[in-house]
Amino acid sequence: MRFDIITLFPEIIKSFANEALIARAQAKKIISINPHFLRESGEGPHRKVDDRPYGGGAGMVMMAAPIANELKKIKKKERTKIIVFSAKGKVFNQATARRYAKLDQLIMICGRYEGVDERVAQYLADEEVSIGEYVLFGGEVPSMIVMEAVTRLLPGALGKPESLKEESFSKIGLEYPHYTRPEVFQKHKVPPVLLSGNHAKISEWRHKKSRS
């Protein structure tokens, strides 16, 4: 799986890519993470990537042309999707992650400033994606969320693949509560059924505690 991220802050992506299971997934050739510095496709001697909004208003808007130019540089695979992060996009969820996990390549456009020229969403991207009803500085954090959610679904990315079978959102409902040592923490005890060794009763308890 290849992730390509168009961004004004590639170092954010590089830092994320070098840590924990994401780094391990790259070492195992399960994924590759490729940040693309949008400024390199900017216009003029100052590599301009933004301009004032038509109709007036505060802030600057990212221009469509630099993004289009950067997209041309990225070699496309057979099953590729281009997404742009937007507050008005479709909310990203586990079903979306499963759909993206079937791709060969996911190209993500990270906006900044007051937003991205609407023609990027209309004519360059395949989908607009939101990670929730709130506003962030840019699309870098959303891109990391998408990469992590998708990577976990790829064969070999998890140390224990069976973890996917029972976790939240893999089926209807949320996952049951988890407990570990010590048996008593600040006078709060682990539910006795989990200490019983009776797997049938434990399974029944977990099913009841899973919230739909």
N, C-alpha and C positions, 0 to 999 in steps of 0.2 A: 504494500500500500504506500503510495507516494502522497505526501502532503506538501503543497506549495502555498506559501503565505506571502501575499503582497502587503507590505507594511512600510511605514516610515520609521519604525523602531525595530530593526531586525535583531538587535542585541537582546531584546526581551524574549524573543522566540528562541534564540540560541541558548540562553540561560536555561529556559524550560527544557529544551531538548537534551541537555547534558546531565539531567538528574534522574535518579530512581529508575522505575520500571520503563519509563519512556526511553531513557538512554539504553537500557538493556534490550528493549525491542528493536532499537536501531542496530545495536551490535549483533543481534541475531538475524538481521536483514528482514525483519517482519515489516518494518516501516522505514521510510526515509522522510526527514523533515528538511524542507528547503525554503528558508526565508529569502524574499526578493526585495531589495531596497528600492522603493518606489522613486526616490529622488533621482536615481540613475536614469529614469525615463522622463524626468521633468523637462520643462520647456525653457529655452534660453540659457544664458551663461550662469544664471543662479539656480537652475534646475527647479523652476517653479512648478508646484503641484496643486496650488489652490488659488482661488480668486474670490472677489466679492460676489455675493448672491444677487442675481437679477431680482428687481423689485424691492431691493433694500433689505435691511435687517442686520442684526449683530453677527459678528464672526465671519469666518471664511468657509467656503465650500470646496471640497476636493474636486478637481477637474477630471472630466472623463478621458481626455486624450492621453495623459500619462499612464492611466490604468490600462487603456486599450493597448498602448505600446508595450507595456510590461507583459500583458497577457500574450502578445505575439512572440515574446522571447521564450515562453515556457513551452517545452515540448509536451504535447498532449499524448496521453495513453488511450487505449481503446475505450475503456469505460471511465470517462472523466466527467466531473460535475464542477461547475463554477458557482460559488455562493458569495454573497456580499452580506455583511452583518448590518442590520437595521432594526431600530426599535419597532417598526411596523411590520417586520417580517413574521413568518410563521415560527411559533415557539419551538425551539429544539427540545426533543425528548428522546426517550430510549428507542422508540420506534424509528425515529429519524436516524439515530446512531446505527441501528441495525441495517437500515437501508444504505447508509453511506459505507458501511463495512463491506458491502458487496462490490464496491467500486475498485478500480485500479488506481485512481487518482482523485484527490479532492483539492481544488484550488480555492483559497479563501482570500477575499478582499477585505482588508481592515481599514475602516474609515477613521477619520480624525476630524478635529475642528467641529463645525456645525453640521457636518454630514457630507454625503457624497452626491455629486450630480445625479439626478434621478435617471438619466439615460444609461447609467451603468447598470442599474437594476433592470431597466426595461430591455436593453439591447445587448449587454455584454454578459450578464450573469444568468444562470439558470434558475436560481432561487434566492429569495431574501430570507435571512434567518435571524431570529431574535433569541436571546437566552433568558429573557424575562422582562417584566414591565418596570424597568428602571433605566437610567441613563448612565453610561460609562464614558471615560475619556476617549476610548477608541475600541477597535475590534480585536486587539491582541489577546486580551483575556478571554473573550468568547472563542477565539480560534484555539486556544489552549484547552478549553473545556471540551470542544468538539474533538480535538485530537485525542485527548485522554479517554473520552467515552467510546470513541470508535476503536482505538487501539486495544482496549480491554476485550473487545469482541473478536479480535483476530486470533486464529489458531497459534498457540505457542507464546502468546503475550503474557498470560498469567501463569504463575508458578503452579497453581492448582486449578485447572480448568473447571473442575466440578463446582467451584465457587459461583460460576455463572448460573448454575441451575436453580439455585434457591434465593439469589439476591433480589433486592427490591427492583420492581418494574420488569423483571424477566417474565413474570406472569402477572395475572391480575392481583392487585393488592400489594401491600408493603411487607417487607421482611419482618420476621418475628424478632423479639428482643434477644440480645446476646449478653452472656455473663462469662467472666473468667475469675481467676484467683485474685484475692482471697475469698473464701466462702462467705465471710462476714466483713463488710466495709462500713465503718461508722454506724454500727448497729443494724445495717441493712443486709438482709440475708439473701442468698441466691434461692430462687424458688425450689422447694424440695423435690419436685418432679425431675428436675435436671440432674439431681444427685442420685436418683433411684436406680439408674442403670436399666430401666425398663424402656426400651426403644419405642415400643408401640405407644406407650403413654406420653413419652417425650414428643413423638411425632404429632400426636393428637393435640398436645398443649401448644406446640408451635403453630399448628394450623389455626387453632382458636385465637392465638395472639396476633396472627397476621391480619392486618387491617385492610379491608377492601375499600 
